[in-house]
């Protein structure tokens, strides 16, 4: 078949596949491995396959499809009930580490898992390496147990642990991914940094298979800065935990293997690898939420933290086993100076790594022990199976202010605006959609639910902009084909004055009104339907082409126009 006869996507995939085949053939011919590639993998992995990583990936995919109802809607899974809200809500704590906010979120994490998990699993190995231990000698040495139970068990267990010590209602597998990277960094620092580019390549290949040809155009968007979407505490927690386990295993094997020195990298190499990893993965993005979509980034403090962590991991992984100073022959038990002096750099590094883990995990315990205030939401919320959905502006953010903390001129008592979702039974209170996001798009879907089920509430903003003045708008919620008004803003006065008559547009429940004030008298009427008119105080108001014109005698003035959202009109 001629290339021109193929569909465009198939033709481009064929070209990419041919290029990959030629490139791999050239490398193979140059190396002439004679099976050494496969033997090397099979020496560490059962049949040369990272089974534990694949089992963990399959589990996360299952959570996305069946627990979060991603099978029903792959692009919009149920998210709100699967965050780590509180210790009093076990369902959220159980699933938060494996759930994701979108298809792109789960795809990115799992592609990174395939790379980091394979490297970490290769470092651990399915076959015992310690001297005196034989394959199949016991359950611990059984490669099938190690591949199919120990590795995925450790990965999934840390998924739950990462939720238990998460600061805030986080979601996602990234804590585990960072733990895998941390484990790999200790064993193969240079290889891990190289593997970061491999993770990028895997993503490119995946997107190429999905969409060989893509057409895009520049569009406006709304959202917080990229670094404000990072669960920095969870990522740091995972990296430290992975490094801890990696150091423990590395030093345990160093004692029981003949060639212990061959397993170690220099402290400088480990330090540089962790520093490069932290910088590339934005571990420096330490920020404070100021409320109402405002954030403050402390880049200098974040970089200092990454430097300190890199140094600690380097000392723990590659520090000398010899004491800092020889111990006294008869140590004095009443002082600790002799004990500290006789400690090894490696032991000090391990202690500091444990201290770093405690420092990062500790602040999450108290907020997770605080129950959500059962005070009702403002307005008349939509009730859905225990959930309450409403819209509010400039209200206290109960997620951030669950624990009232003030430090360095900043406080957790902040204000927020947008679509609010609460469920006291599940310890949930969250701003599901920001005011700015709804202003930009005009409508948003809010999915609530639980394991394997969902309900959707559509929230829509409609409004009029007074000429020379502000906007007045109404926010409605729609569920089960029932529409209810959740919020109305203040009226907006138009700048034009007609023979002493002031014109105001006002959002009201279920619609909009025109109000005319003249000589101490007020007249009110609903905004007329399109192509119709209404007369108030001897002024005719015509609704034409998404604008309202005031007509009096020979004068015709535009007084208001419809709000527009993302370039499209919303009715």
N, C-alpha and C positions, 0 to 999 in steps of 0.2 A: 504494500500500500504506500502510495506517495505521501510524503510529509504534509503536503498541502491539503490532502484529503482528510486528515485527522482534525478533530475538534481542536480549537485553540489551546485549551488547557492541556489536553492529552499531548499535543505536539510539544508544548513547553516542558512538560514532565518527561517526555521521551528524551529531549535534549539534555535536561538535567541528569537523568538516569545514565545516559551514555557518557556524559562527562565524568560522573562518579565512577563508573566502571573502568574507564580509561585511566583515571587517576590512581585508583586502587591497584589496577594491574601493573602500572608503572612502578609503584612503591613495592609491590610484591616481587616483581622481577628484580628490583634493585637489592632487596633484602635477602631473597631466596631463603625464607624462614624454614622450609622443609618441616613444617608442623610445629615449630618452636613456639609460635604465638599461641596455638591451642594448648600445647603442653603447659605453658606458663600459667594460663588461666585455669586449667584443670588441676594444677598443683595446689591451687588455693581455693577454688570454687568447685562445688559438686557439678560435674559435667561441664564446667566452665561457665556456669550460669549463676547470676546473683539472685537466687531464689527468694531469699528473705526480702530484698528490695521489691521484687515483683509482687510478692504476697501483700506487702504493705501498700503498694500502689493500687493493687486491685481492691483492697479494703476501702481506701479513700474514694475510689471511683464508685464503689457500691454505696457509700454514705451519700455521695452527691446525687446519685440517681434515685435511690429508694428512700433514704431518710429525709433528704431535703427536697424531694419531689422534682429532682432535676430531669428525670425521665419524662415527666409531664411537660416541663418547659426548660430545656437545657440552658437557655440564655438568662433565665430569671429564677434561680432556686429560692426556696424559702430560707431566709437568713436570720431574722430577728430572734426566733426561739432557740437558735443553736449557738449563741454567743455565751461566753463565760461570765454570766451575770453575777452569780453569788453562790457561796457554798450551800445556801438554802434552796438552790435550784439545781439538783444533781443532773437533770437531763441536759442542761446547757453545759455544765462542766464536763460531762461525758463526751459530748459530740463536738465541742468547740474546736478542739485540736485537729479534727478531721473534716470539718465543714468548711465551705468556701462561699464567698460573696458573689461569684460570677463564674462563667465558663473560663474566661481569661485568667481568673485568679487560680482556679484549680489546675488549669493546664500549665501555667507557669510554675507552680509549686511542684507538680508531678514530673515535669521535664527536668527540673533541678534535682528532684529526688532520684531519678534514674541515674544521673551522673554522680552526685555526691554519695548516694547509697551504694552504688557499685564500687566506688573507690573505698568507702569505709568497710564494706563487706569483704572486699579483697584484702584489706589490712587485717581484719579479724580472722578470716579464713575459715573454711568449713572443715579443715583437717588440723589436728593438733600439731603444734610446732615445738612445744616444750620437750626438753630432753626427758626420756623415760616414759613418755606417753605414746600410746599406739592407737591408730585408727580403729574404731569399733571396740576399744578396750572397755568402755563404759558408755552410759548415755551421754556424758559430757564430751566424749571423743567421737561419738557417732555423727558423721557428717550430715546425715539426713535430719537428725535432731537439731544440729546447729544451724542448718540451712533453712529448715521449715518451721522451727519452733523458737530457737534462741534469738536469731536475728530479727524476724518479724515481731516476736514477743517484746523484745527490747525497744524496737521502734514504736510500736503501738502503745506500750506502757508509758514511754516518755511523751507521747501525744496527750495522754491524760494528765501527766504531771505538769506539762507546760501550761495546761489550762488552769490547774489548781494554783499555780503561782503567777498567773497572768495579771498584770496591772490594767484593769479596765476590761470591758466586754469585748475581748479580742476574738478573732475567728481565723482559722486557717492552719495549714500544715507547716507553715514556714518555721515555726519554732523547732520542729523535728528536723527540717531540712538544714537549719543552721547547726543543730547538734551533729548531724552527719558530717557537715563540713568541718566542724571543730574536731571531731574524731580523726578525720582524714588529714587535717593540717598537722596534727601531732606526728603522724606516721610518715606522711609524704608531703612535706611542706611545698616543695617545688612542683611536684606533680599535681597538688591540689590547685595551686594558682593557675597552672596550665589547664586544668580541668574546668576552671571557670569559663574559659573561652569555649570549651567543649559543650558546656551547658548552653551557651549562646548558639553554637552550631546546631545542637539538637532542636532548639526552638526555631531556627531558620528552616531546617529540614521539615519540621512539622507544619509550619505555615506554608511552605512551598507545596507540600502535598495537598493541603487544604485549599489553597488559593494560589495556583501557579501564576495567574495574571490578575492584578488588582488595579482598579481605577479609583482614585481618591482626589478630593479637592479640599482646599483649606476651608475650615468652618470655625465659627466661634464656639466656645465651650465655657462651662462654668464648673468650678470645683476648687478645693483647697490646693495649696502647693503640694508638689509630689512628695516632699519629705514629711508632710503632715499625715500622709496615709500609711506611714511605716510604723509597725508595732515594735518600736525600738527596744523596749524592755524585753519583749518575748524573744526577739532575735538575739539579744545579748545573753539572755538566760540560756537559750539553746546552744549558742556557741561555747559558753563557759562549761555547760554540762557535758557537751561532747568532748571538749578538751580534757575535762576531768577524767572521764572514763578512758579516753585515749592514753593519757599519761599513766593512769593506774595499770592498764594492760601492757603498755610499753615497758614499764619498769618491772612488772611481774615477769614478763618474758625475758628481760635482760638478765635476771637472776638465774633463770632456768635454761637458757640457751647457751650454746657453746660460743657462738660468735655474736655476743651481745653488742660489741662496738659497731657492727655493721648495720644495726637497726636504728642507730641514732643519727640525727642531723645536728649540726652545730647550732648554738644558741642564736647566732646572727641570722642564720637561714630561717629558723623558726620565727624569730622576731620579725624579719622582713616579710615573711609569708603572711603572718597574722595581720600585720599592719596594712599590707596591700589588700588583703581580703576585707578587712574592716572598712577601709576607705572606699573600695569598689562597691561594697554592699551598704554603704551609707550608715554605718554604725555610729557615725559622728552626729547624726541628726537628732540631737537632744532638743526638745522643744516644750513649750508650755502653751496650753490652750487658754486664750484670753476671753473666749465667749464670742457668740455671733460671728462665726467664721473668721476669727482673727487669731493668728498664731505668732509666737515669738521663738525664733530659732537661736540656740546657743551653740554655734558651730565651734567656737574655740574650746569650750568645756568638753564638747563631744570629742574633738580631736585629741585632747589631753587624755580622756578616758580610753580611747582606742590605743594610744601609745602605752598607757599604763598596763592595759590588758595584754598587749603584745609582749611586753617585757615579762609579765608574770607567767604567761604560757611558755615563753622561751626558757625561763629559768626552771620551771617545773618539768619541762620535757627534756631539756638538754643540760641542765645544771649538773655539776660534779657531785659524785657520791661521797667525796671526802669531806670531813667536817671543816667548817669555817676556821676552827682552831682546835687543836687536840684537846680532848677532855682531860680534866684533872684526874690524877690517880685516885684521890678520895674526894669525890664531889661533895659540896656542901648542900644538903637538902633544903636549907633555909633560904637559899637564894636561887634565882633562876638564871643568873648570868652565865654560870658554867654550862647549863643545859642548852641555852641559846647558842653559846659559842661552839658547842660540840655538834650542833645541828648542821646538816648538809645543805648546800644551796638547793638541791633538788627537793628536800623536805620543806624548806622555807617556801619555795615556789609552789609546792602542792598546797601548803597551808594557806598561802595568799590566794590561790585559785579557789579553795573552799570558801574563804572569806568573801571573795568577789561574788561567788554564787549566792551566798547568804545575803549580801548587800543588795543584790539585784532582785532576789526573790522575796526578801522580807517585806518590803513596802506593800506588796500585794495582799498580804494576809488580812490586815485590818479592813480594807475596803470590801473584801469578799465576805467578811463576817457581818457586814451591815445590811439590814433588810431595807427594801424599798418602802418609802413612806406611802401609806395607803390613801393619802388625801386625793380626792378626785381631781380630774383634769378640768381646765376651764372650758366654758361653753357647754355644748350639748354633744358629747362624743358619740360616735357610732360604736355600738357594742357587737362584738363578734367572738363568741365562744370564750368569754373571759377577757378578751382584749378590748381596749378602748382606743379609738383612733380619733384624733381631733387636730385642729390647727390653732396655734397660739403665737403671740409675738411678745418678746421681751419678758420671758418667764424664767424662773430659776432652773438651771440645768441640773436635774437631780442625779444624773449619771455622774457628772464631774464633782458635784458638791455632796456626794454621799458621805464623805469624810471631810469636815471643814478644816482646811490646812492653809496657813499663811506663812510665806517665807520669801525673803528678799523682795518685799514689796509686791508680791503676787499672791493670789488667793484662789482656792478651788471654788469659791462662791462666784459663779459666773452666770450670765444670762444667755438665753438662746431664743431663736425664733424658727418656726417651721412646723412640719407635720409631726405631732407627738404620738407615740404609741406606748401604752402602759398595760401591764398585766400584773397586778399585785401577787397573784397566786404563783407566778413564775419569776417573781422578783425583777420584772422588766420595766424599765422606764428609759425611753430613748427618743431622740429627735431623729426620726427615720429619714426625713427629707428636709434639707435646709430651706430657709426662706428664699435665699438667692437662687437655689436650684429650681424651685417651683416658679419663681419669677421668670427665670430664663426659658424653661420648657413649657410652662403653662399647665401641664398635667403630669402626674406621676402615679405609678402603681405601688401600693404598699401591700406586701404579702405577709400575712400572719399565719400561724398554724402550729404544727407539732410534728412528731415523728410520722412521716408518711402522709400528711394531709396539709392542705392549704386553703385559705380563703383570701380573696383579693379585694381591697378597698381602693377605688380610683379617686384621687384627689385632684380637683381642677380649680384653677384660678381664672376668673374673668373680671375684666375691669374696664373703666373709662378713664382717659386722661383729660383733665380740664385744660383748655388752651391757656397757656401762661401760668398754670397752677400745677398741683400735684395729681397723682392718680388716686382714684377710689376703686376698691376692688372687693370681690366676694370670693371666698374659698368654700367650695362644696365637696362633699364626699358622696360617693356612689357605691352602694353595695346591694347585691341582689335586686338590681334594677330600681332601687329606691334612692332618691337624691335628697340630701339634707344639707342645709347651710351650716358650716362649721365656724365661720368667722366673717365679719364685715369690718372694713376699715373706716376711717373717718371720712366725711364728705370732702370733696375738692371743689373750691370756688374758681370759676373761670375769670381770667383777667378782663375780657371785654365787658363794658357796662353799657346797657342799652337804655337811653333816656332815664338814667338814674336807677335802672333795674339791675340788681346783682343776680347772677345765675350760678347755681351750685348743682353739681352732680353727686348723688349719694348712693352708695351700695346699701341695700336692705336685704333682709332675708328673702331669698327666692327671686331677686331682681334688682333693678336700679330705678332711681327717681330723679326727676328734675325739680328743682326748687327755685322759685323766683321771689325775691324780696324787693318791695317797693313801697315807699311812704308808710312804713310801719306795718305793712300787710305782707303775708306770706301765702304763696300758692304752690301746691305740690301735685305732681302727676307722674305716673310711671313713664319711663322712657318708651316712646312708641316703637312698634315693630318696624322693621326695615321697610322703607318706601311709604311710611305713613307719618302723620304729624299730630301734634297736640298744641293747644293754645293756652298760655298762662299769662295773666297780667297784660293782656293785649299784645302778646308776643307769640308768634307761631314758631314752633320748634319742629324741624323736619329731620327725619332720620334718612340720610342718603349716603350710600357707599361707605358704610362703617364710620360715619361722622354725623354729628348733630349740628345743624345750622339754625341760628335764630334769625327770624325774618320779621321786620317791622317797617311797614311802608316800603320805601325804596332801599332800605338797608338790609344787607344779608351778611351775617357774621358767623364763622365757625366757632362753636363754644366748647366742643368736646370731640374726641375721637377714640375709637376702640384701642385697647391695649393690644400689642402684637407680641408674640412669643416665638423666638427662634425663627423669625422671618415669616411665620405663618399665623393666620388669624384663628382665634379660638372662639367658638360660639358658645 
